[in-house]
Amino acid sequence: MSNLNFIIPAKAKMFTYILMAVGLISIIAAFLTDAPPEPDAHYHQTRVWANLFINSFFFMSIALAAAFFLGLQYAAEAGWATTVKRITEAVAWYLPYGLSFMLLLFILGQAGVHHIYSWMTPGIADVASPNYDAVVAAKIGYFGWFWWVRTLLYMAGWLFFTNKLRKNSIAADAVSDDTHHWKNVKLSAWFMVLFAVTSSTSAWDWLMSIDVHWFSTLYGWYMFAGMWVSAIITIIMLVVWLKKLGYMEFVTESTVHDLGKWMFAISFLWTYLYFSQFMLIWYSDIPEEVIYYKARWDHYKPLMWTVLLVNFAFPMILLMSRDSKRNFWFLTIVGTIIFVGHWLDVIMMVMPGTVGHHWNGLSWMEFGTFLGFLGLFINVLLRNLASRPLMVKNHPYLDEAVHHTT
């Protein structure tokens, strides 16, 4: 089976179409649902757009983190994950779809269709306008046209490196030497430099600026940890599912175990950053800093505790042992729960700064939108996997990966 292309099962394909249909119906219904009386009417529409933004960003970030993980393996000249390289590439190549959705939402926001970003409100930097905000006016040089330049540069840079890594990887299968592999090693070194900067600055621009009066130096790393562990979970679940179908027999139990260790370790990195950001702000108790957590503590406390418990307690308790990371069924269940936990984390980043105290908890709107994007995400991954053989060829570390044991 290892030399054959992956064939998408009809049931899996139909499952993705059903999820996309559920999502589309949910999104349409959300727009058509009668909004409550003012002032909640404005926040009803904002909530719909915020849901679209949350899911666009969440699944895009998984693809971006997969591209980073792929580049990291090249830059570090690591061999153990070579057998899951095609899966990592398949996840990473959702990036054009995810970035397209993000760009569309940004354009619509700038056009005034919705206001996820308060600093996009017309007249907000004009002292004569009733919408004037002195804090935003002081920062307007960072936003405006310069924000668009940064956004386009992020997207272009990420797509350039991801596409080049993918093309070289495909070309490497058709030759008998390692030329394309070493090209990717050099490319990945530059990609790591780009990613180190832009993963944080894009988090500031796209997520932290939702709460435009607030800032945190840890925010970029915090967001990065969440998207990285979500990407690792996605790779694990695809490996386990494909092995169940009879593919990927060349992926050893030790390789899956190592992926499980990554999931365990990055969960602790996320927890460290989550707690450090909260603790430092709480301890210093500076008004312009505590506003971020005050809004969440007052109106989103159940969500805050759920995010912390799911993304910290679950991996700490359930993934500590060696056996738990070698039990494929157990790893999939725990990974699914943590995956949803990080989706909830993105909700907690976005909703308080957009909908604020008008949000009344998770509803069909959130779950329906999530399922629609999940269906599209899975559909793209499956088509990417089916586009070429699951086993790489002519990779210098392939033999090491096939016989990988720990």
N, C-alpha and C positions, 0 to 999 in steps of 0.2 A: 504493500500500500504506500510505502514511503516515496516511491518514484512516480506515483500517480498524482494528478491534480485533485484538489479537494472539490467534491461535487456537493453543491448546496442541497440539503434534504428539502423536499417539497414542503414538509410540515414546518420546517424552520423558516422558509421563505414566506409561507402563509402567515406564520406567527408574527413576523415583522410587519406585514401588511395590515394585520388586524390592529397591532399596536399603533401604527401610523394613522389608521382610520379613527381609532379612539382619540388620539391626540388632536387630529384635525377637527373632529366633531366637538371636542372639549373647547378648543380655541375659538371656534365659530360661536358656540353656545355662550362662551364667556363674553364675547363682544356684543352678542344680541340680548343677553340677559338684562332685564330692566335694572338700572342702577338705583340705589336707594336715594332718598331725597338729599338735597344739598345739606352740608358740605361733603357728604360721603360719596356723592356721584363722581366727583373728580378722582377720588381715591380708588373707586371701583375700576375705572379705566386704567389708572396707573398700575393697579395690581395685575391686570391682564398683561400689560406691556412688561412689567417687572418679571412675571412668570416666563415670558418669552426670552427675556434677557438672561435670567438665571439658568435656564436649560441650554440656551445657545452657548453661554460661557462654560457651563459645567462640562458638556461633552467636548467642546473645543479644547478645553484645558487638558482633558485626558489624552487627546491626540497629541497635543503639544508636549506633554510630559513623556509620552511614548517616544516621540522624536528625540527628546533629550536623552532618554534611557538608551536608545539606539546609538546616538552619538557618543554617549558615555562609554559604551562597550567598545566602540572603535578607539576612542581616545586613550582608554586605559589598556587597550590590547588584551581585553578579557576574552577567554575562550569558552567559559562554562555555559553562556547563554546563546551560543551559536545555533543550537538546534531549535530555539524558539524565535530566531531572528525574523522569519517570515511573518510570524504572528505580531511581533512588535512593529514591523513595517506596515502591516495591515491596519493596525490601530492608528499609527501615526498618519496614515494617508486619509484619515477622516478630516484632517486639518483644513483642506480647502473648503469643505462643506461648512465646518464650524466657523471659520473666519468670514465666509460669505454671509452667514446669518448675522454675525456680529456687526459687520460693516453695514448691512441693510438697516439694522436697528439703530445704529449711530446716525445714519443719514436721515431716517425718519424722525429721530429725536431732534436733530438740528433743524429739521423742517417744521418743528412744532407739533408734530402728530402726537407726541407724548413727551413727558418730562421726567425721565429717570434721573437726569442730571439737573439739579437746580441751577447750576451755573450756565445752562443753555437758555434760561428764561430771558426773553428779550428785555433789554433795559436794565439788567441786573447790575451792570457796572456804570450806569448813567445816573449821576447824582440827582438829576431832575426827574427821574422816573419813579413811579410809586413802587416798582420792583427792586429798587436800589438796595444793594447789600454791600456794606463797606468792606467786609472780610473778603468777599468774592472779588470786589473791585481791586483790592490790593494784590490778588493772585491772577488777575485776568491775563497778564502777560504770559503766564504759564499755560493757560487754557487758550481759547480762541483758535486761530489758525495754527499755532504751534502744536496744540494738542492733536490736530488732524495730521500734521506732518509726522509726529511721533507714531501715531496709530498706523499710518500707511507704511512707515519704515519697519515697525514691528512685523506687520503682516508680510511684507515683501521679503524681509530677512529670513523669517521662519520658513516661508514657503520655498525660498531659494535653496536653503541648506537641506530641507527635507526632501525636496525634489531631486537634488544632486545626489544625495545619499541613496535614494531609491534607484535612480538611473544607473549609478555605478554598481549597485548590488545586482541589478538585473543583468548588466553587461558582464559582470564577473562570472556568471553561470555559463557564458558562451565561449570563454577562453580558458586556457590551461595554465595561465600564470596568475600571480597575485597583484598585478598592476592596479586593478580597480580597487582592490582591498586597501592598498596603501594610499591611494588617492582619498579614500574615505577616512582613513586615519588622519590625514592632514586636514581634510575638510572639517572633521569633527573637532579637532583642536580649536579651530576658529569658531565653530558653532558653539562650543562650550563658553568661550569668551563672550560671544554675543548673547547667549542665553543667560549667563550670569548677571548681565546688566539688565536686559529687557524683561526678564521674568519678574523682577521687582518693579521696574518703572512702569510696565504695563499694568501691574496690580494697582499701583498708585493712581494711574490715569483712568482705568476702567472700573475699578471697584472702590478704592478708598475715596475717590473724588465724589462718590455718591453722597457721603457725609462730608461735604466740602469744607466745613469749619474745623474738621478734625484731621489729625495725622498721627502716624506711628512709624517708627523706623524699622519695626519688626514685621510690618504688615506683608511685605513682599515675600519674605521667607515663609511666613505662616500660610499664605495662599499656595506657595510652591509645594510645601509639604503635603497639603491636602490633595492637590492634583496629581502629585507623584504617586502617592499610595493608591489613588483611584486607578491610575494607569496600570500599576502592578497587579491590582486585583483583577482588572479586565483581562490582562494577559494570562493570569492563572486560570480564570474561569474558561477562557477559550482553549487553553491547553487541556484542561481536564475534560471538557466537552468533546474535543476532537479525539482524545485518547479513548473515550467511551464509544465513539463511533468507529474505532478501529484505525484511526490515523495516528500519526506522531508516536509510533512505537519506538522511534529512535530517541525520544525524550526520556531520560532516566528519572527514576524516583528522586534521585539526589538533586536534579535540576529543579524539579517542582519544589523540593524541600528548600532550596536556596531562594527561590522566588517567595516562598512563605516567610523566610527569614527577612527578606526585604520588606514585606508587608508588615511584619512585626516591628522591625526597626524604625521604619518611617512613621508608623503610628506613634511611636514614642517621641520622634522628632517633632511631629505635629503637636503632641501634648505639651512638650517642653515649650514650644513657641506660643501655644495657646495660653498656657499658665503664665509665662514670663511677661507677655504683653498685658494680660489682665492684672497681674500682681504689681508690676511697676506703675501702672496708671492708677490703680486703687491706692497704693501706698503713698504716692506723691500727692494725690487728691487735688490736682490742678483743674479748675473749672473747664477750660477749653479742651482738656483731655478726657475727663470723666463723662462728658456728654455722650460719647459713643456707647459706653457701657451702661450709663443711666437709662438711655432709651431702651436698651435690650433687657436690663434688669427689671424695669418697671412694667414692660408690656410683652416681653418675650421670654420670661424666666423659664417656663416649662421647656421651650425649645433649646435654650442655652444649656440646661442640665441634660437634656436628651442627647444633644450633640457631644457633650463632654463624656458622658457615660458610654455611649455607643462607640465613639472613636478612640477612647482610652481604656475603659474597663474591659470591653469585649476582647480586644487583642491582648491585653495584659493577662487576663485570666485564662482565656481559651487558647492562646497561641504560644504559651510559655514553653510547653514541652516539645521535645523533638518529634514524638509520635503524632501530635496534632498537626504538624506541618507536613507529615507524610500520609495523612489520611485524606484522600482526595475529596471525598464527600463532605467531610467535616470542614476542610479548607474552603470549599465552595460556599457552604452555608454561612460561615463566619464572614467570608469575603463579601458576600451579598449584603449582609447586614451593615458592614462597615462602609460599603459603597453607598448605600442609601444614607448612612450617617453623614458622609461628606457632601452629598447633595443637600441635606438639611443645613449643613454648615454654610453653603453658598446662599441658601435662603436667609439665614441669619445675617449674612454680610449685606444683603441687598434690601430686604423688606423694611427694616426699621428706618432706613434713609429715604425710602420712596413712599411707602404706604403709611409708615409711622404707627401711631396707636390705633389707627382705623382697622388694622389687620385683626381678624378674629379667629386665627388658627388655620391649620391645614384644611383644605376642602377639595371637592372634586376638581376644581380648577387647577390646583397645584399638581395633583396626581395625574390628571388627564394630560396636561401639557408634558409632564415628565415621561409618561408612557409613549406619547407620540414621538418625542425626540429619541427616546430609547430605541423605539422601533426603527427609526431612520439610521441611528448609529449602528445597530446590529446589522441591518441590511447592507450598509456600506462596508462594514468589516467582512461580512460573508462574501460579498462580491470581490473584495480585495484579496481574500484568501483563495478564492477560486480562480484568480487571474494567472497564477503561476504555481509551480510545484512547491509543496510545503518544505521540502528538503533543499537546503542550499547546496551548491556545488563549488568545488575548487576553493573553498575557504581554508586558510592556513591552519585554523584551530578546530576544524570540523571533527577530526579524529579524537581530539581531546574532549570535545563536548559529548560525542557519542558514547564515550567510555567514562564520563564524569561520575565520580563517586565521592561521597563525603561520609 
